[in-house]
Amino acid sequence: MYNNFLAYIQQLELIAFFSGYPLVYATIFFIADNRRFKNNFITHTVQLLPLAYALVGSLFLGFLLKKLYPDYSVENIKHAIQQPYLVVWGLLSILFWVPALSKKKIWSLLHGLVFFLVIVKDMFFQLTAQTDNDIVKNDMKVYLSSIILNLGALIITGLISFFYTRRKKLLMP
């Protein structure tokens, strides 16, 4: 029971960081594809999506390091990480800082869909009456916070990009 509870908590942590990205991605692409909203700002925002996802992955790495502090031994890591494949998959989002990977925006979407499928799995188990309602309620509350986190990361990435390009233009003769 104790290990299942820890695995569930870790699953909620992963949902909190990564599952909201596909909805943010789809919303930005929908807005960018609409003719009324087409402008340079939206086009630039689409380019920043993988970088915002990499920022969320970096925040997840910081969260894991804080959680493991002060004992970074292999035994403590084995004990603390209940779902190692999902955690490693989440940490791979840091690779979207690499420009070659961030150019392929669809890869970041596919990466985030894995965590969205965890929510879909919980909903499926709810429909087949194998779990109680609290699991889906918890998933939806954490999913909302994930959407907010991913939107915040996109806004922060956009602000950094704006100030960087503005500074670059001011320094150019």
Buried (B, 14 or more C-beta within 10 A) or exposed (E): EEEEEBBBEBBBBBBBBBBBBBBBBEEBBEBBEEEEEEEEEBEBBBBBBBBBBBBBBBBBBEEBEEEBEEEEEEEEBEEBBBBEEBBEBBBEBBBBBEEEBBEEBEBBBEBBBBBBEBBEEBBEEBEEEEBEEEBBEBBEEBBEBBBEBBBBBBEBBBEEBEEEEEEEEEEEE
